Amino acid sequence: MVENGMAEFAGWAVASGSEVAYNPVDHIEITEDITLYAVWKAAENEEGSLQETP
């Protein structure tokens, strides 16, 4: 969870708390039931620093 700032969608994980398995632009073929978990990361500004809400 990102606190005191903004978050951006990083992709999908196949287990809660795990790393990204599928990037947002990946095309995947789903042939059976699957549970995916959204992965969020702290958003960065143009200088590469973490953004903070006002």
Sequence and secondary structure as in RCSB ss.txt:
>XXXX:A:sequence
MVENGMAEFAGWAVASGSEVAYNPVDHIEITEDITLYAVWKAAENEEGSLQETP
>XXXX:A:secstr
   SS EEEEEEESSTT   SB TT      S    EEEEEE B TTS B    
